């Protein structure tokens, strides 16, 4: 599952949030939400943050990335990059699981 996150989504206990002020300030900014990609069904026992960044950086500059148990978020500079990532990676198999 990959899709643009177009509504505010908050999660607690995220070390990413506590260290990335830009991302914190953009959580509810509509322009930022349209450039944020949710990556579901992610095998986070195997796939790490550096793997997610390597896979998704080919679609544009990543300004934020957070990985959680079973899912991740990637924040791009703009919506065009986020849409390209969704189109290019949706349905891809990574570490034995289809995104």
JOUR-V923360 format. One line per field, one symbol per residue. ss: DSSP state (@ for helix, = for strand, . for the rest). psi: psi as a letter, one per 40 degrees, with the letter a starting at -180 (. if undefined). burial: # if it has 9 or more other C-alpha atoms within 8 Angstrom, else .. A space follows every 10 residues. Layout:
# JOUR-V923360
ss->???
psi->???
burial->???
This chain:
# JOUR-V923360
ss->.===...... ....@@@@@. @@@@@....@ @@@..===== ........@@ @@@@@@@@@. .=======.. ======..@@ @@@@@@@@@. ..==..==.
psi->hhihheihhi iifhdddeeg ddddeedehd dddeehhhhi fhgeddhidd dddddeeeei hheihhhihe iiihhididd ddddddddeh eihhfehh.
burial->##.##..... ......#..# ..##.###.. .######### ####..###. .##..##.## .######..# #########. ######..## ...#..###
